[in-house]
Amino acid sequence: MSNPFNIVGQETSEKGRPYEENSEGLGAKERIEKMIASTPIFLFMKGVPDFPQCGFSANVIAILNSLDIKYSSFDVLSDMDIRQGIKDFSNWPTIPQLYVNGEFIGGCDIITEMYQKGELQSLLAK
Amino acid sequence: MNFEELENLIKENLKDATVEISDLTGTGDHLGLSITSNEFKGKNLLAQHRMVMDILKEELKDRLHAVKLKTQTYEQG
């Protein structure tokens, strides 16, 4: 079955790179704040841009990769503290979660709808 | 989870809601939810989705893996 959440149909990435963390001794909230401040466009996802581990994450990656932007990502499957911590941080129950300039934008459906309306393109072009 | 149960849960919280549910993967835990309600009026997409996610919070911890959400008001529908 093809992935019903992937609206772009392109799955691999050259524009997204996994975030390299150096945050010894920090709590989940501080780590998250540091991550989203590290770059304008940051995605918390399952897997990495080259190999998303969930259809929703794969769809957001495909959308981001279709745009002329660079972004960083963090694999929540690699870290249980962040996997729960990011849900608490944004008060949002699912992953992926996209942050732009430190602000939570939305998950897969919101990103998809904003992309289809052209709103994501203008937000990310700023 | 049971579609009827889910629809009732949403309607308890959004009285005027029209709810359409579809099973996206055939496994009953990845659902498509299309909700029309005037309680979404004047709220941006993130705020609208937050309202629904809040209603589904407990279900998402356990019985639901994920939902694909579409929200609109009756004027947009």
N, CA and C atoms of all chains as a GROMACS GRO file, in nm:
protein
  609
    1MET      N    1   0.086  -0.120   0.000
    1MET     CA    2   0.000   0.000   0.000
    1MET      C    3   0.088   0.124   0.000
    2SER      N    4   0.055   0.221  -0.086
    2SER     CA    5   0.135   0.343  -0.085
    2SER      C    6   0.105   0.423   0.040
    3ASN      N    7   0.194   0.510   0.074
    3ASN     CA    8   0.179   0.588   0.196
    3ASN      C    9   0.068   0.693   0.180
    4PRO      N   10  -0.042   0.680   0.252
    4PRO     CA   11  -0.154   0.772   0.232
    4PRO      C   12  -0.129   0.911   0.287
    5PHE      N   13  -0.020   0.929   0.359
    5PHE     CA   14   0.006   1.060   0.420
    5PHE      C   15   0.107   1.141   0.340
    6ASN      N   16   0.164   1.078   0.237
    6ASN     CA   17   0.265   1.147   0.159
    6ASN      C   18   0.201   1.207   0.036
    7ILE      N   19   0.188   1.340   0.036
    7ILE     CA   20   0.119   1.404  -0.075
    7ILE      C   21   0.214   1.449  -0.184
    8VAL      N   22   0.343   1.441  -0.160
    8VAL     CA   23   0.438   1.489  -0.261
    8VAL      C   24   0.500   1.374  -0.340
    9GLY      N   25   0.514   1.259  -0.275
    9GLY     CA   26   0.563   1.142  -0.347
    9GLY      C   27   0.713   1.141  -0.365
   10GLN      N   28   0.783   1.209  -0.277
   10GLN     CA   29   0.928   1.211  -0.286
   10GLN      C   30   0.976   1.186  -0.144
   11GLU      N   31   1.068   1.093  -0.123
   11GLU     CA   32   1.092   1.053   0.015
   11GLU      C   33   1.232   1.080   0.070
   12THR      N   34   1.327   1.108  -0.014
   12THR     CA   35   1.461   1.123   0.042
   12THR      C   36   1.505   1.269   0.048
   13SER      N   37   1.610   1.292   0.121
   13SER     CA   38   1.642   1.429   0.160
   13SER      C   39   1.788   1.466   0.139
   14GLU      N   40   1.807   1.588   0.091
   14GLU     CA   41   1.944   1.641   0.092
   14GLU      C   42   1.948   1.768   0.173
   15LYS      N   43   1.831   1.823   0.200
   15LYS     CA   44   1.824   1.955   0.262
   15LYS      C   45   1.813   1.948   0.414
   16GLY      N   46   1.767   1.834   0.463
   16GLY     CA   47   1.751   1.821   0.607
   16GLY      C   48   1.868   1.746   0.666
   17ARG      N   49   1.917   1.795   0.780
   17ARG     CA   50   2.025   1.720   0.845
   17ARG      C   51   1.993   1.701   0.992
   18PRO      N   52   2.025   1.584   1.044
   18PRO     CA   53   2.001   1.560   1.186
   18PRO      C   54   2.084   1.655   1.271
   19TYR      N   55   2.022   1.708   1.373
   19TYR     CA   56   2.085   1.800   1.467
   19TYR      C   57   2.192   1.728   1.547
   20GLU      N   58   2.307   1.793   1.558
   20GLU     CA   59   2.413   1.735   1.641
   20GLU      C   60   2.410   1.801   1.777
   21GLU      N   61   2.381   1.722   1.877
   21GLU     CA   62   2.353   1.780   2.008
   21GLU      C   63   2.475   1.776   2.099
   22ASN      N   64   2.488   1.887   2.173
   22ASN     CA   65   2.590   1.891   2.277
   22ASN      C   66   2.524   1.960   2.397
   23SER      N   67   2.465   1.881   2.483
   23SER     CA   68   2.382   1.943   2.587
   23SER      C   69   2.388   1.863   2.716
   24GLU      N   70   2.506   1.827   2.752
   24GLU     CA   71   2.523   1.747   2.873
   24GLU      C   72   2.462   1.816   2.995
   25GLY      N   73   2.389   1.741   3.073
   25GLY     CA   74   2.339   1.794   3.200
   25GLY      C   75   2.213   1.878   3.190
   26LEU      N   76   2.162   1.901   3.068
   26LEU     CA   77   2.041   1.981   3.055
   26LEU      C   78   1.917   1.893   3.061
   27GLY      N   79   1.805   1.950   3.105
   27GLY     CA   80   1.679   1.879   3.106
   27GLY      C   81   1.613   1.885   2.969
   28ALA      N   82   1.504   1.810   2.954
   28ALA     CA   83   1.439   1.800   2.823
   28ALA      C   84   1.396   1.938   2.770
   29LYS      N   85   1.337   2.019   2.857
   29LYS     CA   86   1.286   2.148   2.813
   29LYS      C   87   1.399   2.238   2.762
   30GLU      N   88   1.508   2.241   2.839
   30GLU     CA   89   1.623   2.324   2.799
   30GLU      C   90   1.684   2.272   2.669
   31ARG      N   91   1.689   2.140   2.655
   31ARG     CA   92   1.744   2.082   2.532
   31ARG      C   93   1.658   2.122   2.411
   32ILE      N   94   1.526   2.115   2.428
   32ILE     CA   95   1.436   2.151   2.319
   32ILE      C   96   1.452   2.299   2.283
   33GLU      N   97   1.458   2.384   2.386
   33GLU     CA   98   1.474   2.527   2.360
   33GLU      C   99   1.603   2.555   2.282
   34LYS      N  100   1.708   2.482   2.319
   34LYS     CA  101   1.836   2.498   2.252
   34LYS      C  102   1.826   2.452   2.105
   35MET      N  103   1.757   2.342   2.084
   35MET     CA  104   1.743   2.290   1.948
   35MET      C  105   1.670   2.387   1.857
   36ILE      N  106   1.552   2.434   1.904
   36ILE     CA  107   1.472   2.516   1.813
   36ILE      C  108   1.531   2.656   1.795
   37ALA      N  109   1.624   2.693   1.885
   37ALA     CA  110   1.693   2.821   1.868
   37ALA      C  111   1.814   2.807   1.776
   38SER      N  112   1.852   2.682   1.747
   38SER     CA  113   1.978   2.658   1.674
   38SER      C  114   1.967   2.690   1.526
   39THR      N  115   1.845   2.692   1.474
   39THR     CA  116   1.825   2.711   1.331
   39THR      C  117   1.681   2.756   1.306
   40PRO      N  118   1.656   2.832   1.198
   40PRO     CA  119   1.520   2.884   1.178
   40PRO      C  120   1.414   2.775   1.161
   41ILE      N  121   1.449   2.665   1.094
   41ILE     CA  122   1.348   2.562   1.067
   41ILE      C  123   1.392   2.431   1.130
   42PHE      N  124   1.310   2.382   1.224
   42PHE     CA  125   1.349   2.262   1.300
   42PHE      C  126   1.232   2.166   1.307
   43LEU      N  127   1.260   2.038   1.276
   43LEU     CA  128   1.154   1.938   1.276
   43LEU      C  129   1.185   1.825   1.375
   44PHE      N  130   1.091   1.801   1.466
   44PHE     CA  131   1.098   1.682   1.550
   44PHE      C  132   1.021   1.573   1.477
   45MET      N  133   1.085   1.460   1.454
   45MET     CA  134   1.027   1.358   1.369
   45MET      C  135   1.063   1.218   1.420
   46LYS      N  136   1.002   1.117   1.356
   46LYS     CA  137   1.042   0.980   1.382
   46LYS      C  138   1.132   0.936   1.267
   47GLY      N  139   1.257   0.902   1.301
   47GLY     CA  140   1.356   0.870   1.199
   47GLY      C  141   1.437   0.992   1.162
   48VAL      N  142   1.509   0.983   1.051
   48VAL     CA  143   1.591   1.093   1.002
   48VAL      C  144   1.543   1.128   0.861
   49PRO      N  145   1.580   1.248   0.811
   49PRO     CA  146   1.528   1.290   0.680
   49PRO      C  147   1.552   1.186   0.568
   50ASP      N  148   1.664   1.119   0.570
   50ASP     CA  149   1.689   1.018   0.467
   50ASP      C  150   1.609   0.890   0.489
   51PHE      N  151   1.558   0.871   0.611
   51PHE     CA  152   1.488   0.747   0.640
   51PHE      C  153   1.381   0.770   0.748
   52PRO      N  154   1.273   0.836   0.709
   52PRO     CA  155   1.166   0.859   0.806
   52PRO      C  156   1.103   0.726   0.848
   53GLN      N  157   1.066   0.717   0.975
   53GLN     CA  158   1.014   0.590   1.028
   53GLN      C  159   0.863   0.592   1.048
   54CYS      N  160   0.798   0.691   0.990
   54CYS     CA  161   0.653   0.704   1.009
   54CYS      C  162   0.600   0.781   0.889
   55GLY      N  163   0.482   0.744   0.843
   55GLY     CA  164   0.425   0.807   0.724
   55GLY      C  165   0.404   0.956   0.738
   56PHE      N  166   0.366   1.000   0.858
   56PHE     CA  167   0.342   1.143   0.880
   56PHE      C  168   0.473   1.221   0.872
   57SER      N  169   0.576   1.166   0.936
   57SER     CA  170   0.707   1.232   0.929
   57SER      C  171   0.757   1.235   0.784
   58ALA      N  172   0.736   1.125   0.713
   58ALA     CA  173   0.782   1.117   0.574
   58ALA      C  174   0.714   1.222   0.488
   59ASN      N  175   0.587   1.247   0.514
   59ASN     CA  176   0.514   1.346   0.436
   59ASN      C  177   0.568   1.487   0.461
   60VAL      N  178   0.594   1.520   0.588
   60VAL     CA  179   0.646   1.654   0.618
   60VAL      C  180   0.786   1.670   0.558
   61ILE      N  181   0.867   1.566   0.566
   61ILE     CA  182   1.000   1.569   0.503
   61ILE      C  183   0.987   1.594   0.353
   62ALA      N  184   0.895   1.523   0.289
   62ALA     CA  185   0.879   1.538   0.144
   62ALA      C  186   0.838   1.681   0.109
   63ILE      N  187   0.750   1.739   0.192
   63ILE     CA  188   0.708   1.878   0.168
   63ILE      C  189   0.827   1.972   0.186
   64LEU      N  190   0.900   1.958   0.298
   64LEU     CA  191   1.014   2.047   0.323
   64LEU      C  192   1.118   2.035   0.212
   65ASN      N  193   1.141   1.911   0.166
   65ASN     CA  194   1.241   1.890   0.063
   65ASN      C  195   1.200   1.946  -0.073
   66SER      N  196   1.071   1.964  -0.092
   66SER     CA  197   1.026   2.018  -0.220
   66SER      C  198   1.043   2.170  -0.224
   67LEU      N  199   1.072   2.228  -0.107
   67LEU     CA  200   1.091   2.373  -0.100
   67LEU      C  201   1.240   2.405  -0.097
   68ASP      N  202   1.272   2.528  -0.131
   68ASP     CA  203   1.413   2.565  -0.138
   68ASP      C  204   1.460   2.615  -0.001
   69ILE      N  205   1.469   2.523   0.093
   69ILE     CA  206   1.506   2.561   0.229
   69ILE      C  207   1.598   2.456   0.291
   70LYS      N  208   1.666   2.495   0.397
   70LYS     CA  209   1.741   2.398   0.475
   70LYS      C  210   1.680   2.389   0.614
   71TYR      N  211   1.690   2.272   0.674
   71TYR     CA  212   1.631   2.256   0.807
   71TYR      C  213   1.710   2.152   0.885
   72SER      N  214   1.689   2.151   1.017
   72SER     CA  215   1.748   2.048   1.102
   72SER      C  216   1.638   1.961   1.159
   73SER      N  217   1.676   1.839   1.198
   73SER     CA  218   1.575   1.750   1.253
   73SER      C  219   1.628   1.678   1.376
   74PHE      N  220   1.534   1.627   1.456
   74PHE     CA  221   1.573   1.543   1.570
   74PHE      C  222   1.484   1.420   1.568
   75ASP      N  223   1.547   1.303   1.584
   75ASP     CA  224   1.475   1.176   1.583
   75ASP      C  225   1.427   1.142   1.724
   76VAL      N  226   1.297   1.155   1.747
   76VAL     CA  227   1.245   1.132   1.882
   76VAL      C  228   1.251   0.984   1.922
   77LEU      N  229   1.264   0.896   1.821
   77LEU     CA  230   1.274   0.753   1.854
   77LEU      C  231   1.407   0.721   1.921
   78SER      N  232   1.503   0.814   1.907
   78SER     CA  233   1.635   0.790   1.964
   78SER      C  234   1.642   0.836   2.109
   79ASP      N  235   1.537   0.901   2.159
   79ASP     CA  236   1.548   0.964   2.290
   79ASP      C  237   1.411   0.977   2.356
   80MET      N  238   1.385   0.895   2.455
   80MET     CA  239   1.254   0.894   2.519
   80MET      C  240   1.223   1.024   2.593
   81ASP      N  241   1.326   1.092   2.646
   81ASP     CA  242   1.304   1.218   2.717
   81ASP      C  243   1.247   1.324   2.623
   82ILE      N  244   1.305   1.330   2.504
   82ILE     CA  245   1.258   1.429   2.407
   82ILE      C  246   1.126   1.385   2.345
   83ARG      N  247   1.110   1.256   2.326
   83ARG     CA  248   0.985   1.206   2.267
   83ARG      C  249   0.865   1.250   2.350
   84GLN      N  250   0.876   1.239   2.482
   84GLN     CA  251   0.768   1.287   2.569
   84GLN      C  252   0.780   1.438   2.589
   85GLY      N  253   0.904   1.485   2.603
   85GLY     CA  254   0.928   1.626   2.635
   85GLY      C  255   0.872   1.722   2.530
   86ILE      N  256   0.880   1.683   2.404
   86ILE     CA  257   0.834   1.774   2.299
   86ILE      C  258   0.681   1.784   2.300
   87LYS      N  259   0.616   1.676   2.344
   87LYS     CA  260   0.469   1.680   2.354
   87LYS      C  261   0.426   1.772   2.467
   88ASP      N  262   0.501   1.768   2.576
   88ASP     CA  263   0.472   1.858   2.687
   88ASP      C  264   0.503   2.002   2.651
   89PHE      N  265   0.613   2.019   2.580
   89PHE     CA  266   0.661   2.153   2.544
   89PHE      C  267   0.557   2.230   2.463
   90SER      N  268   0.500   2.163   2.363
   90SER     CA  269   0.406   2.230   2.272
   90SER      C  270   0.261   2.206   2.312
   91ASN      N  271   0.239   2.118   2.412
   91ASN     CA  272   0.105   2.073   2.444
   91ASN      C  273   0.036   2.021   2.318
   92TRP      N  274   0.104   1.935   2.250
   92TRP     CA  275   0.055   1.878   2.124
   92TRP      C  276   0.090   1.729   2.127
   93PRO      N  277  -0.009   1.641   2.103
   93PRO     CA  278   0.012   1.499   2.137
   93PRO      C  279   0.085   1.413   2.033
   94THR      N  280   0.113   1.468   1.918
   94THR     CA  281   0.169   1.382   1.813
   94THR      C  282   0.299   1.439   1.756
   95ILE      N  283   0.368   1.353   1.685
   95ILE     CA  284   0.492   1.386   1.615
   95ILE      C  285   0.470   1.342   1.470
   96PRO      N  286   0.512   1.417   1.371
   96PRO     CA  287   0.612   1.526   1.373
   96PRO      C  288   0.558   1.660   1.425
   97GLN      N  289   0.653   1.746   1.461
   97GLN     CA  290   0.622   1.883   1.500
   97GLN      C  291   0.724   1.976   1.434
   98LEU      N  292   0.670   2.075   1.364
   98LEU     CA  293   0.758   2.171   1.295
   98LEU      C  294   0.764   2.303   1.373
   99TYR      N  295   0.887   2.351   1.389
   99TYR     CA  296   0.910   2.481   1.454
   99TYR      C  297   0.977   2.575   1.355
  100VAL      N  298   0.927   2.698   1.348
  100VAL     CA  299   0.988   2.800   1.264
  100VAL      C  300   1.018   2.920   1.352
  101ASN      N  301   1.143   2.961   1.351
  101ASN     CA  302   1.190   3.070   1.438
  101ASN      C  303   1.148   3.048   1.583
  102GLY      N  304   1.160   2.924   1.628
  102GLY     CA  305   1.132   2.892   1.767
  102GLY      C  306   0.984   2.874   1.800
  103GLU      N  307   0.899   2.892   1.701
  103GLU     CA  308   0.755   2.885   1.729
  103GLU      C  309   0.694   2.758   1.669
  104PHE      N  310   0.609   2.692   1.746
  104PHE     CA  311   0.544   2.570   1.698
  104PHE      C  312   0.442   2.606   1.589
  105ILE      N  313   0.455   2.542   1.474
  105ILE     CA  314   0.366   2.570   1.361
  105ILE      C  315   0.255   2.466   1.351
  106GLY      N  316   0.290   2.339   1.366
  106GLY     CA  317   0.188   2.236   1.358
  106GLY      C  318   0.248   2.101   1.327
  107GLY      N  319   0.158   2.003   1.312
  107GLY     CA  320   0.198   1.869   1.275
  107GLY      C  321   0.170   1.844   1.128
  108CYS      N  322   0.162   1.718   1.092
  108CYS     CA  323   0.152   1.679   0.951
  108CYS      C  324   0.032   1.743   0.879
  109ASP      N  325  -0.084   1.741   0.939
  109ASP     CA  326  -0.203   1.790   0.870
  109ASP      C  327  -0.199   1.941   0.848
  110ILE      N  328  -0.153   2.012   0.951
  110ILE     CA  329  -0.145   2.158   0.940
  110ILE      C  330  -0.041   2.196   0.834
  111ILE      N  331   0.073   2.129   0.838
  111ILE     CA  332   0.179   2.157   0.739
  111ILE      C  333   0.127   2.127   0.598
  112THR      N  334   0.057   2.015   0.584
  112THR     CA  335   0.002   1.978   0.452
  112THR      C  336  -0.096   2.084   0.403
  113GLU      N  337  -0.186   2.125   0.491
  113GLU     CA  338  -0.287   2.222   0.448
  113GLU      C  339  -0.223   2.358   0.416
  114MET      N  340  -0.127   2.398   0.500
  114MET     CA  341  -0.057   2.525   0.474
  114MET      C  342   0.021   2.518   0.343
  115TYR      N  343   0.078   2.402   0.316
  115TYR     CA  344   0.153   2.382   0.191
  115TYR      C  345   0.059   2.392   0.072
  116GLN      N  346  -0.056   2.325   0.082
  116GLN     CA  347  -0.150   2.326  -0.029
  116GLN      C  348  -0.207   2.465  -0.056
  117LYS      N  349  -0.216   2.547   0.051
  117LYS     CA  350  -0.267   2.683   0.033
  117LYS      C  351  -0.156   2.784  -0.001
  118GLY      N  352  -0.030   2.737   0.000
  118GLY     CA  353   0.081   2.827  -0.029
  118GLY      C  354   0.127   2.906   0.093
  119GLU      N  355   0.064   2.882   0.208
  119GLU     CA  356   0.099   2.960   0.328
  119GLU      C  357   0.234   2.918   0.387
  120LEU      N  358   0.265   2.790   0.375
  120LEU     CA  359   0.392   2.741   0.429
  120LEU      C  360   0.509   2.803   0.352
  121GLN      N  361   0.493   2.807   0.220
  121GLN     CA  362   0.597   2.865   0.136
  121GLN      C  363   0.626   3.009   0.177
  122SER      N  364   0.521   3.089   0.202
  122SER     CA  365   0.546   3.228   0.239
  122SER      C  366   0.601   3.239   0.381
  123LEU      N  367   0.557   3.152   0.471
  123LEU     CA  368   0.611   3.153   0.607
  123LEU      C  369   0.761   3.122   0.607
  124LEU      N  370   0.800   3.022   0.530
  124LEU     CA  371   0.939   2.978   0.531
  124LEU      C  372   1.029   3.069   0.449
  125ALA      N  373   0.970   3.146   0.359
  125ALA     CA  374   1.050   3.236   0.276
  125ALA      C  375   1.093   3.360   0.353
  126LYS      N  376   1.028   3.387   0.467
  126LYS     CA  377   1.058   3.508   0.544
  126LYS      C  378   1.199   3.505   0.602
  127MET      N  379  -1.045   0.224   1.722
  127MET     CA  380  -1.159   0.233   1.812
  127MET      C  381  -1.290   0.244   1.734
  128ASN      N  382  -1.397   0.223   1.800
  128ASN     CA  383  -1.531   0.229   1.744
  128ASN      C  384  -1.563   0.371   1.688
  129PHE      N  385  -1.603   0.376   1.562
  129PHE     CA  386  -1.628   0.507   1.498
  129PHE      C  387  -1.740   0.584   1.567
  130GLU      N  388  -1.843   0.511   1.607
  130GLU     CA  389  -1.958   0.576   1.666
  130GLU      C  390  -1.921   0.640   1.801
  131GLU      N  391  -1.842   0.564   1.875
  131GLU     CA  392  -1.792   0.612   2.004
  131GLU      C  393  -1.711   0.742   1.985
  132LEU      N  394  -1.629   0.741   1.883
  132LEU     CA  395  -1.543   0.855   1.853
  132LEU      C  396  -1.627   0.976   1.811
  133GLU      N  397  -1.725   0.950   1.726
  133GLU     CA  398  -1.812   1.057   1.678
  133GLU      C  399  -1.887   1.120   1.796
  134ASN      N  400  -1.936   1.034   1.886
  134ASN     CA  401  -2.009   1.084   2.003
  134ASN      C  402  -1.919   1.168   2.093
  135LEU      N  403  -1.796   1.122   2.111
  135LEU     CA  404  -1.700   1.195   2.193
  135LEU      C  405  -1.679   1.336   2.138
  136ILE      N  406  -1.667   1.347   2.007
  136ILE     CA  407  -1.646   1.478   1.944
  136ILE      C  408  -1.771   1.565   1.960
  137LYS      N  409  -1.887   1.504   1.937
  137LYS     CA  410  -2.011   1.581   1.944
  137LYS      C  411  -2.047   1.625   2.087
  138GLU      N  412  -1.999   1.550   2.185
  138GLU     CA  413  -2.018   1.594   2.323
  138GLU      C  414  -1.947   1.726   2.348
  139ASN      N  415  -1.835   1.745   2.278
  139ASN     CA  416  -1.753   1.864   2.299
  139ASN      C  417  -1.781   1.976   2.200
  140LEU      N  418  -1.816   1.939   2.077
  140LEU     CA  419  -1.851   2.038   1.975
  140LEU      C  420  -1.994   2.007   1.932
  141LYS      N  421  -2.089   2.076   1.997
  141LYS     CA  422  -2.230   2.039   1.985
  141LYS      C  423  -2.282   2.035   1.841
  142ASP      N  424  -2.240   2.132   1.760
  142ASP     CA  425  -2.299   2.142   1.626
  142ASP      C  426  -2.218   2.065   1.520
  143ALA      N  427  -2.126   1.981   1.565
  143ALA     CA  428  -2.030   1.921   1.472
  143ALA      C  429  -2.092   1.818   1.377
  144THR      N  430  -2.043   1.822   1.253
  144THR     CA  431  -2.065   1.714   1.159
  144THR      C  432  -1.931   1.642   1.146
  145VAL      N  433  -1.933   1.511   1.166
  145VAL     CA  434  -1.807   1.436   1.172
  145VAL      C  435  -1.806   1.328   1.064
  146GLU      N  436  -1.698   1.326   0.987
  146GLU     CA  437  -1.679   1.215   0.893
  146GLU      C  438  -1.551   1.142   0.932
  147ILE      N  439  -1.562   1.010   0.944
  147ILE     CA  440  -1.446   0.931   0.987
  147ILE      C  441  -1.413   0.829   0.879
  148SER      N  442  -1.285   0.817   0.848
  148SER     CA  443  -1.244   0.711   0.756
  148SER      C  444  -1.122   0.637   0.812
  149ASP      N  445  -1.113   0.511   0.780
  149ASP     CA  446  -1.002   0.428   0.826
  149ASP      C  447  -0.896   0.428   0.715
  150LEU      N  448  -0.783   0.495   0.742
  150LEU     CA  449  -0.686   0.519   0.634
  150LEU      C  450  -0.600   0.398   0.602
  151THR      N  451  -0.580   0.312   0.699
  151THR     CA  452  -0.487   0.201   0.678
  151THR      C  453  -0.553   0.064   0.690
  152GLY      N  454  -0.680   0.064   0.726
  152GLY     CA  455  -0.750  -0.064   0.744
  152GLY      C  456  -0.720  -0.129   0.878
  153THR      N  457  -0.649  -0.056   0.965
  153THR     CA  458  -0.611  -0.114   1.094
  153THR      C  459  -0.689  -0.053   1.210
  154GLY      N  460  -0.774   0.047   1.179
  154GLY     CA  461  -0.859   0.107   1.282
  154GLY      C  462  -0.788   0.201   1.377
  155ASP      N  463  -0.658   0.222   1.360
  155ASP     CA  464  -0.588   0.313   1.451
  155ASP      C  465  -0.525   0.433   1.380
  156HIS      N  466  -0.535   0.438   1.247
  156HIS     CA  467  -0.496   0.558   1.172
  156HIS      C  468  -0.623   0.608   1.105
  157LEU      N  469  -0.681   0.712   1.164
  157LEU     CA  470  -0.812   0.754   1.115
  157LEU      C  471  -0.807   0.891   1.048
  158GLY      N  472  -0.890   0.906   0.947
  158GLY     CA  473  -0.911   1.038   0.887
  158GLY      C  474  -1.035   1.099   0.951
  159LEU      N  475  -1.021   1.221   1.001
  159LEU     CA  476  -1.133   1.287   1.068
  159LEU      C  477  -1.159   1.420   0.999
  160SER      N  478  -1.279   1.434   0.948
  160SER     CA  479  -1.317   1.562   0.890
  160SER      C  480  -1.430   1.619   0.975
  161ILE      N  481  -1.405   1.734   1.035
  161ILE     CA  482  -1.501   1.791   1.130
  161ILE      C  483  -1.543   1.930   1.086
  162THR      N  484  -1.673   1.949   1.078
  162THR     CA  485  -1.727   2.081   1.048
  162THR      C  486  -1.800   2.131   1.172
  163SER      N  487  -1.765   2.250   1.216
  163SER     CA  488  -1.831   2.307   1.334
  163SER      C  489  -1.810   2.458   1.334
  164ASN      N  490  -1.912   2.530   1.376
  164ASN     CA  491  -1.896   2.676   1.383
  164ASN      C  492  -1.817   2.720   1.506
  165GLU      N  493  -1.787   2.625   1.594
  165GLU     CA  494  -1.700   2.660   1.708
  165GLU      C  495  -1.556   2.688   1.661
  166PHE      N  496  -1.526   2.653   1.536
  166PHE     CA  497  -1.393   2.681   1.482
  166PHE      C  498  -1.381   2.825   1.432
  167LYS      N  499  -1.495   2.894   1.425
  167LYS     CA  500  -1.499   3.028   1.366
  167LYS      C  501  -1.400   3.122   1.433
  168GLY      N  502  -1.327   3.197   1.353
  168GLY     CA  503  -1.235   3.297   1.406
  168GLY      C  504  -1.106   3.242   1.464
  169LYS      N  505  -1.086   3.110   1.453
  169LYS     CA  506  -0.964   3.050   1.508
  169LYS      C  507  -0.874   3.005   1.393
  170ASN      N  508  -0.743   3.020   1.409
  170ASN     CA  509  -0.654   2.973   1.304
  170ASN      C  510  -0.643   2.820   1.310
  171LEU      N  511  -0.579   2.766   1.207
  171LEU     CA  512  -0.575   2.620   1.190
  171LEU      C  513  -0.517   2.549   1.312
  172LEU      N  514  -0.408   2.604   1.365
  172LEU     CA  515  -0.345   2.540   1.481
  172LEU      C  516  -0.442   2.538   1.599
  173ALA      N  517  -0.513   2.648   1.621
  173ALA     CA  518  -0.608   2.656   1.732
  173ALA      C  519  -0.724   2.559   1.711
  174GLN      N  520  -0.769   2.547   1.587
  174GLN     CA  521  -0.879   2.452   1.556
  174GLN      C  522  -0.835   2.309   1.583
  175HIS      N  523  -0.715   2.276   1.535
  175HIS     CA  524  -0.665   2.140   1.556
  175HIS      C  525  -0.640   2.113   1.704
  176ARG      N  526  -0.596   2.216   1.775
  176ARG     CA  527  -0.574   2.200   1.920
  176ARG      C  528  -0.705   2.163   1.991
  177MET      N  529  -0.814   2.227   1.949
  177MET     CA  530  -0.943   2.196   2.011
  177MET      C  531  -0.976   2.047   1.994
  178VAL      N  532  -0.952   1.995   1.875
  178VAL     CA  533  -0.984   1.855   1.848
  178VAL      C  534  -0.885   1.762   1.918
  179MET      N  535  -0.758   1.798   1.912
  179MET     CA  536  -0.655   1.716   1.977
  179MET      C  537  -0.680   1.706   2.128
  180ASP      N  538  -0.730   1.817   2.183
  180ASP     CA  539  -0.762   1.820   2.325
  180ASP      C  540  -0.872   1.718   2.358
  181ILE      N  541  -0.970   1.711   2.271
  181ILE     CA  542  -1.082   1.617   2.289
  181ILE      C  543  -1.030   1.473   2.280
  182LEU      N  544  -0.934   1.452   2.190
  182LEU     CA  545  -0.886   1.316   2.162
  182LEU      C  546  -0.765   1.274   2.246
  183LYS      N  547  -0.723   1.365   2.333
  183LYS     CA  548  -0.600   1.347   2.410
  183LYS      C  549  -0.585   1.207   2.470
  184GLU      N  550  -0.686   1.163   2.542
  184GLU     CA  551  -0.678   1.033   2.610
  184GLU      C  552  -0.673   0.917   2.510
  185GLU      N  553  -0.750   0.930   2.403
  185GLU     CA  554  -0.755   0.825   2.302
  185GLU      C  555  -0.621   0.811   2.230
  186LEU      N  556  -0.554   0.926   2.210
  186LEU     CA  557  -0.428   0.924   2.137
  186LEU      C  558  -0.314   0.859   2.216
  187LYS      N  559  -0.333   0.853   2.346
  187LYS     CA  560  -0.229   0.791   2.430
  187LYS      C  561  -0.226   0.641   2.406
  188ASP      N  562  -0.339   0.587   2.362
  188ASP     CA  563  -0.353   0.444   2.370
  188ASP      C  564  -0.419   0.384   2.245
  189ARG      N  565  -0.547   0.411   2.227
  189ARG     CA  566  -0.620   0.339   2.124
  189ARG      C  567  -0.598   0.391   1.983
  190LEU      N  568  -0.567   0.521   1.973
  190LEU     CA  569  -0.546   0.581   1.842
  190LEU      C  570  -0.398   0.608   1.822
  191HIS      N  571  -0.342   0.558   1.711
  191HIS     CA  572  -0.202   0.592   1.685
  191HIS      C  573  -0.193   0.732   1.625
  192ALA      N  574  -0.284   0.763   1.535
  192ALA     CA  575  -0.276   0.892   1.469
  192ALA      C  576  -0.406   0.926   1.399
  193VAL      N  577  -0.432   1.054   1.389
  193VAL     CA  578  -0.546   1.099   1.310
  193VAL      C  579  -0.501   1.201   1.207
  194LYS      N  580  -0.565   1.193   1.093
  194LYS     CA  581  -0.544   1.294   0.989
  194LYS      C  582  -0.663   1.386   0.999
  195LEU      N  583  -0.636   1.512   1.030
  195LEU     CA  584  -0.742   1.603   1.069
  195LEU      C  585  -0.771   1.708   0.963
  196LYS      N  586  -0.900   1.731   0.944
  196LYS     CA  587  -0.943   1.841   0.857
  196LYS      C  588  -1.055   1.913   0.931
  197THR      N  589  -1.036   2.042   0.956
  197THR     CA  590  -1.138   2.116   1.029
  197THR      C  591  -1.188   2.232   0.944
  198GLN      N  592  -1.316   2.260   0.955
  198GLN     CA  593  -1.372   2.375   0.885
  198GLN      C  594  -1.501   2.421   0.952
  199THR      N  595  -1.541   2.543   0.921
  199THR     CA  596  -1.671   2.592   0.969
  199THR      C  597  -1.775   2.560   0.862
  200TYR      N  598  -1.901   2.577   0.895
  200TYR     CA  599  -2.006   2.548   0.797
  200TYR      C  600  -2.000   2.644   0.678
  201GLU      N  601  -1.953   2.766   0.703
  201GLU     CA  602  -1.939   2.861   0.592
  201GLU      C  603  -1.834   2.816   0.491
  202GLN      N  604  -1.728   2.754   0.543
  202GLN     CA  605  -1.621   2.707   0.453
  202GLN      C  606  -1.658   2.578   0.384
  203GLY      N  607  -1.750   2.503   0.444
  203GLY     CA  608  -1.783   2.370   0.395
  203GLY      C  609  -1.871   2.371   0.270
   0.00000   0.00000   0.00000
